[in-house]
Amino acid sequence: MKNNIWKKELVLGIIVLFIGASVIPSMGRTVEEKQSSTDDRTPFMTFNHRGDTLYVGGSGPNNYTKIQDAIDNASDGDTVFVYDDSSPYYENVVVNKSINLIGENRDTTVIDAGGVGDVVFVYADYVNISEFTVTNSSELENGIFLNFADYCNISHNIISNNFKGLMLQHSENNTLTDNIVNSNNADGINLLDSSNNNTISNNTANSNGILEHWGGGIRLGAGGNPSRNVTDNIVTGNTASNNSDDGIGLEWSEENTVIGNIVDSNHAEGISLYHSNYSTVINNTALYNSRSGVGLHDSHNNIISWNNVSSNNLHGIYLFSFSSNNTISDNNIASNNGNGIGLSFSYFNVIKYNNFIRNFWQAGFIYDSFHGYFSNCWNENYWNRPRLLPKPIFGIMVIGFTPIFIPIPWLNFDWHPAQEPYDIP
C-alpha cells in the first residue's frame, strides 16, 4: 500500500515539474513579445537592469509613440529606449519610477517642451537618463529637474535653451556627468535646498545666462538665500566658459570640493565663493575672466591650492568682505591685470608657497585699523625674481569711524621669500 502511494506521489511530482518547466518560459516569451521591437538597431548605451525594455519610436508594432506613455506603463527596473525616428518628441516628461530612460543618440533624439513647464521632471530615486537633447522649457522652468530624487545618473545629454539647464532640489547622491549644458537663459547647472553629496563631473557648461545676466555655468546654492545651501558636493573635470556670471559659484554652502576644472572667459569670477566655508578649490585653471580668477566674499576656512590663475582682467585671487582663516598656497598666479592676490578687509589668512609672476601688482591689501596690523601671514612665496631681503607688500590701512576714514600707506612683509619659482603643474 505504501509503495503504491509513493509511486503515485512520484508520478504527480514529475507531472508538476513538467508543467512548470513549460509554463515559465512561455510567460517570459509573452512579456518579451509584448514589449519587443522589430527594429534591428542596437541602443547606443544600456544600463544593467533586471526589468523589461519598452520602446518609443522606431518601427516595432508594439512600440509607443510618446515617451510618457511608455513611462506610465513601465515598472521599477525597466528601461524606456527612445528611437530618433519620431524626434523631436514634443512633450513634458515626468519620471516617477526607478527606470532607465535612454535615447538613441543625444544629437538626434530631442525632447522639446514647446515652452511649457520643465522638459523632464524627476521625482523618483535610481533614475538613469542619457542620450537626449533636452530643450525649450518654459520661461522659469528647467531642462532636467530632480526634486527629492536620490541616486540618479544624468549623463551624456545636451541640455540647452531652457531657463535653467539642470536643476537639483532636495536631491542627494546623484551623478551628473558628461553633459553639454550650454546656452540656457540662467544657470547651466544649479543645486539648491540640501542637495548634498552629488558629483558633477566632466560637463561642459558654456554661454549660460543669455537673458538673466546672473546666469553662471555651475552654481551650488543661491546667493540671496542662506537657507538654500548645499554641502559635500564634488565638482570636477568640468569646463565653464563665457557665462554671463561666474564659471563655478559656491553660495551659502560648505564642505564642497572644486577640483580640476577649467573656467575661462566668464563675465564675473572664474570660481566664486560667496558666504561659503570649509571648501577646497584645487588644481583648477582660471583664465581670462572679467573679474578675478578666484574670488572669496565673506568666506572662511577654505583651501585654495595648486591652481593656475592667470591673465584675468582684474585680480588673480581676491578676498574681500571679511574673508578669513583661508589658506592660499601652491598656486601659479601670473599676468593678471590687477593684483596677483588682493585682500580687502580680509584677515588671518595664510598665503604661502605661491608663484607671483608678471602681475600688474603682485599683491595688495586694504585693512581697517581694528584688525589689520599684522593679520595676514605671507610666507615663502616666489615674487617674480630671487630676493635676498624680505619682500614688502604695499597696501592701505584705514583709520577712523563712519563717515570719516583716513587712508594711510601700510606694509606687510613676506619675511622668507622663495629664491626660485615652485614647480606647480
Secondary structure, DSSP 8 states (H G I E B T S, - for coil): -HHHHHHHHHHHHHHHHHHHHHHHHHHHHHHHHHH--------S-----SS-EEEESSS-TT-BSSHHHHHHT--TT-EEEE-STT-SEES-EEE-SS-EEEES-TTT-EEE-TTSS-SEEE-SSS-EEES-EEE---TT-EEEEEES--S-EEES-EEESSSEEEEEES--S-EEES-EEES-SS-SEEEESS--S-EEES-B--S--SSSTT--SEEES-TT-GGG--BS-EEES-EEES-SS-SEEEES-BS-EEES-EEES-SS-SEEEES-BS-EEES-EEES-SS-SEEEES--S-EEES-EEES-SS-SEEEESS--S-EEES-EEES-SSEEEEEES--S-EEES-EEES-SEEEEEEEETTT-SS-SEEES-EESS--SS-EEEEEEEEEEETTEEEEEEEEEEESS--SS-----
